[in-house]
Amino acid sequence: MEFNELIQDRFSCRALSDREIPREALNRILEAARVAPTAVNKQPFKIWAVESPEARAKLAETTNYTFGAGVFLVVGGKYEDAWVRQYDGRNFADVDASIVATYIMLAIHNEGLRSTWVGHFDAPKMKEFFPQMADYDLIAIFPVGYATEKGVPSPRHAQRKNVAELVEIL
Ligand SMILES: Cc1cc2nc3c(=O)[nH]c(=O)nc-3n(C[C@H](O)[C@H](O)[C@H](O)COP(=O)(O)O)c2cc1C
């Protein structure tokens, strides 16, 4: 999909089917994450593809926002591995992970799949279920699937500020 079309077309889809997703599509989504830019190219992030019924059941205990998806991508940033700005000690792990998550979000849509960036989940509980996530700041879950007929943009989707409110030319 052409980029401008993609960003205008994307919306948070909260009604998904668990119909099988082609492995090639998932691989292209993960490839988008791989080439995302990170500060000093530190790549201080990890993605967990939650696919098995057992793992999905555990994930579902950490959030109500699963939307019927069959696959979940969890994104985390690792502070120990990230670039730190010397002037103020600012660590960029969460920024890097968010860029990766944004690439994932757009790549999902580009595949004709749908998702929602889910930040509302019990991260400590997730780490209890999946100890491999313990050292990461978990910033997003993406439930991934095909939209059902109820999977349409929410009213909030259209409520955007205008450019004049958001941009100040100095
Ligand atoms: C960091 C972040 C966290 C979010 N967490 C949730 C969430 O937990 N549950 C949910 O339904 N939507 C969540 N969303 C989706 C936003 O509500 C949505 O992007 C926003 O309302 C704009 O709508 P749109 O994505 O359809 O354009 C989140 C989005 C972002 C960027």
The ligand as a MOL file (V3000), in Angstrom:
LIG
                    3D

  0  0  0     0  0            999 V3000
M  V30 BEGIN CTAB
M  V30 COUNTS 31 33 0 0 0
M  V30 BEGIN ATOM
M  V30 1 C 0.6020 3.7240 23.4020 0
M  V30 2 C -0.8000 3.3090 23.0340 0
M  V30 3 C -1.5270 2.5070 23.9000 0
M  V30 4 C -2.8180 2.0850 23.5710 0
M  V30 5 N -3.4730 1.2090 24.3860 0
M  V30 6 C -4.7010 0.7570 24.0390 0
M  V30 7 C -5.3700 -0.2180 24.8140 0
M  V30 8 O -4.8480 -0.7170 25.8160 0
M  V30 9 N -6.6120 -0.6270 24.4370 0
M  V30 10 C -7.2110 -0.1270 23.3170 0
M  V30 11 O -8.3420 -0.5310 23.0140 0
M  V30 12 N -6.5850 0.7900 22.5300 0
M  V30 13 C -5.3480 1.2270 22.8520 0
M  V30 14 N -4.6870 2.1210 22.0410 0
M  V30 15 C -5.3400 2.6050 20.8120 0
M  V30 16 C -5.7230 4.0740 20.9120 0
M  V30 17 O -6.8500 4.2020 21.7430 0
M  V30 18 C -6.0080 4.5790 19.4900 0
M  V30 19 O -4.8320 4.5210 18.7270 0
M  V30 20 C -6.5310 6.0190 19.4930 0
M  V30 21 O -7.7870 6.1040 20.1300 0
M  V30 22 C -6.6840 6.5500 18.0720 0
M  V30 23 O -7.5330 5.7110 17.3200 0
M  V30 24 P -7.0300 4.9950 15.9930 0
M  V30 25 O -5.8510 4.1120 16.3520 0
M  V30 26 O -8.2040 4.2010 15.5030 0
M  V30 27 O -6.6160 6.0690 15.0340 0
M  V30 28 C -3.4020 2.5350 22.3580 0
M  V30 29 C -2.6580 3.3300 21.4740 0
M  V30 30 C -1.3740 3.7000 21.8030 0
M  V30 31 C -0.5810 4.5200 20.8130 0
M  V30 END ATOM
M  V30 BEGIN BOND
M  V30 1 1 1 2
M  V30 2 1 2 3
M  V30 3 2 2 30
M  V30 4 2 3 4
M  V30 5 1 4 5
M  V30 6 1 4 28
M  V30 7 2 5 6
M  V30 8 1 6 7
M  V30 9 1 6 13
M  V30 10 2 7 8
M  V30 11 1 7 9
M  V30 12 1 9 10
M  V30 13 2 10 11
M  V30 14 1 10 12
M  V30 15 2 12 13
M  V30 16 1 13 14
M  V30 17 1 14 15
M  V30 18 1 14 28
M  V30 19 1 15 16
M  V30 20 1 16 17
M  V30 21 1 16 18
M  V30 22 1 18 19
M  V30 23 1 18 20
M  V30 24 1 20 21
M  V30 25 1 20 22
M  V30 26 1 22 23
M  V30 27 1 23 24
M  V30 28 2 24 25
M  V30 29 1 24 26
M  V30 30 1 24 27
M  V30 31 2 28 29
M  V30 32 1 29 30
M  V30 33 1 30 31
M  V30 END BOND
M  V30 END CTAB
M  END
